């Protein structure tokens, strides 16, 4: 157990070595020195700021109106799209290549027919993950057809195949370069960090400006969104290769290229497969969101249904998205877990021969279905669930929305949460002086990080004010803070309980697995059914989306606490609650800070999408800009979203230097 660890049992606060903490030691702590400097800076800066900006609203003199230059850029793009060499010989060919690729994959899927696609997907799952997942895959695709969503599912799958292939290729090349070059890795890391905190909506605007509404913009936005995890994990896998193995290969006279192909890449196979898995999940999530800019497929069905509050149709299109997410996640995860293990099954089904048998089986089923005239999903094999779901929703409106004795109804809960939490928080943030918000951000970022972290966070918040969207950003921030508070309260409580009870953890695991594989868009459907439209369902969807990550990180952090520290506390007579409060939680501080950080980033991404169900604020500006072609409004809101995400990430991000300092103390 580290000598810096503090343990408090029966009211006595001591170090692990038994010496009481002195006042002099507290005064020497870095945190107290920072607090003293912040207090001094506030004493000087607050009176000066109040004297110059007594109203506290963002000064108009510090605001830059980008409407005219952005409109000029938009007009230039529209005027030159058919004549400028950049569009004719570069972007035009790229757009055509995307369209032809998606169309080609879609035509192949249609040619295979529902039977061929189902058999092929099942056989691929069988080769990668076994018989159980093969049956699950075939059943999931059959459910897509039964819901009457076979054609939209194939449209989404075609877009996914092209986008994932491009994401894996682009991310793999970037990760390969970063894994082999220290300089490029240092330069690429902040870019990937920034892209990680950017909500999905922020990716739509730049590609729409260049490619317009349609499939090319949707695919390219998906590629840009899904490539970073592949790049990051590829770089980490290559850089984390066993040095002993690399040295042994080099001692045999292998060239740089041979060391890469025979040692580095094989040793990084698990990280590469995890990168593919993460790219697939992010691509599916983005492909659904990209329906706003003309991606089509299942996402478009969900979007159209949500715009008319048709919960039944939204659910009918949302279930196939969930099934695709679960199948793709399970298949790639199982394939990654099998890397390095002995091949299972008969020798006949292993290696290339097994893949050849899978291809032959797919072709045979597809040809048989075509000869029988059953390429399209039969119209009589569909189950219409929109009507029953909408009737159930109407029953909820009549009986559960309000007037329920004692507990009230879901609409009452949403109304009270909006009235007593969201509205006061929004009004409070908008009522704070702008310089006060910047001071709070600087203080939090510096206390939890470094002066560079504080400078980045304050600069990002200042950009929001300069863009003239301060009030809308404070509204979004209020929703994020409310959702994060609920997420952390639930997530930390569930995580602590799961860490102390292996049985509870086993029960929660499948639920968390499913929640983590659902695309962001899908969370809006049940929330609209429960709470109608408004800011409350957007916050509720954000809580559900971020909760699994917070629970898992908290559970893992508490379980990885040094057993020696716990044994020492138990030997001193500490109760279970004392061990948790005074040993586990302090030692798991880096993991808890990471849980907070991930919760904030994930909540923001869904709060922005919540504009589709009445969330308003910055998300509404983005949706309005996309829908009306007002790219000036949309782009400004998109930049503000990125800055807000960067600020929240920096304020809540645990610093590596601080963690190393604590470990070495």
C-alpha positions, 0 to 999 in steps of 0.5 A: 500500500502506498505511503501516501494513502490516507485511512480514516477509521473511527474518526482518526485521520492518519496516513497509512504509516500511522502519522497524523496529517499536519496543518503544515502538510495541508498548506503545502498541498498543490490544491490549496496553493491553487485555491489561494492563487485563484482567490487572489485573482478573483479578488482583483479580477471580479471588481474590475470586470464588474466595473467594465461590464456591470450587466454581465451579458456578453458585450456586443463589441466582443461579438463577431457576426459571421453571417455575411462571410459564411453566406458568401462561402456558401454562395461561392460553393453553390456557384462553382460546384459545376465549374471549379476544378476542385469540384470537377476533378477532385470532390466530384469524382469522390462524390461519384465514387461514393454513390457508385460504391453504395449503389453497387453494394445495395444492388448486390444485396438485392441480387442475393435476396433476403434468403441469400443475405440472411444465409450469408450473414449467418454463415459469416457470424458462424465462421467468426463467432460460432453457431449461437451467434449465427442463429441470432444473426439469421433471426435478427435479419428475419425480424427486420423483414417481419417488421416490413423494413427489409428494403430500408435495412438493406439501404442502411447496410449498404451505406454501412459497408462502404462507410466502415470499409473506408473508415477502417482503411483511413483510420488504419493508415493514420494509426499505422503512421502514428504508431511508427512515428513519435512526432506524428503520434504527438501531433495526431493525438490532440486532433483525435482527442478533439474529434472524440468529444465532438457530437455527431451533429457537428460532423454534418455541417461541413460535408453538407456545405461541400457535397450538399444533401444526399448519400455522399455527404452522409457517407463521408460524415460517417467516415470522418466520425468513425475513423478516429477510434480505428486510428487511435487503437491501431497506433496504441496497438503498434506502440504497445507491441512487446519490445522483447519480441521486436528486439528478437526479430530485429536481431535476426536481421529483419528489415523495418517492413518485415518487422512490421508485417511479422511482429508489430501487426500480429501483436496488435491484432486484438487492438486492430479488431477492437478498432474495427468493432468501435468503428462499426458501432460509431458508423452505425450510430452516425449512419442513422443520424445522417438521415437528417442530410439524406442518408435514407434507410432506417434512419430516415424512417425513424427521423420522419416518424419522430418529426410527426411523433409517430412512435409506432412507426419510429419503433418499427424502424428503430428495432432493426437498428438495434438488431443490427447494432447487437449483431455487428457488435457481438460478431466483431467482439467474438472475432477479437476474443478468438484471436490467438486461440486454437481454432474450434470445430472440425478441420473441414470448417477451418481456415480458407476452406471454411470461408469457401464453404460459407461463400458456396452456401450463400451462393447456393441459397441465393440461387435457389431463392432466385429460381423459386422467385423469392428474392424480395421479402414476401409481403404476406410475411410482415407484422404491422406493429405501428398501430398497436404501439400507437394505441398503447402510446395513446393509452399511456397518454390517457392513463399514465401521463397525468393523474396517477394517484400518489406518484403522478404521471410521466408528463407530470414528472417531465413538467416538474423536472423542467420547471424545478430543475431545467428552467432554474438552471438555465436561467441561473447560467444565463443570469451569471456574468459572462466573465463569472462563467469564464472564471468558474471554468478556469478555476475548475480546469486548473484545479483538476488539471494544469494551466494549459487545460484551463487556458484551452477551456477558457478559450473555447468558452470565449469563442462561444461568446464571440460567435454570439450564441452565448444564451443558447449555449447556456441552455444546452449547458443547463441540460447537460449539467442536469443530465450529468447530475442524474447520470452520475447519481445513478451510475456511481450508486449502481457501479458501487453496488456492482463492485461489491456484489458479483451477482449484481454485476453478472445480472447487469452485464447483458443490460449494459451490453445492450444499452452500449450498442444502441445508436444514439438516435434510438434512445429518443423513441421510448422517451418520446413515448413516455414524456412526449416532446420537450427538453425532459425527454432529451435529458432522459435519453442522454442519461440512458445513453451515458449510464452504461459507461459510467457504471462500467468504469466505476465498477472496474475502478473500484475492483482494481483498488490495491487489495493491500490497502483494503486488507490494511483497513480491515485489519484496523477494524474498518467497516465496509462503509468505511472501506468504501468511503475512505479507501476505495473511493479515494484510491479509485479517483482517476477512474471516477474522474474518467467516469465523469468525463465520459458521462459528460461527453456522452450526455452532450452528444445526445442532448444535441440530438434531443433537438429533434424531440424539442430539446432546443438550444444549439441543437435546434440551430443545427437542425434548423440550418440543415433543414432550411439551408441556412448554413450560417446559423448551422455552422455557428451553432456547430462550432459552438457545440464543438467548443462546449464539448471541448470545454466540458472535456477539459474541465472533467478530464483527469490529468496524467501528470496528476495521476502519476504524481499520486502513484509515485507519492 
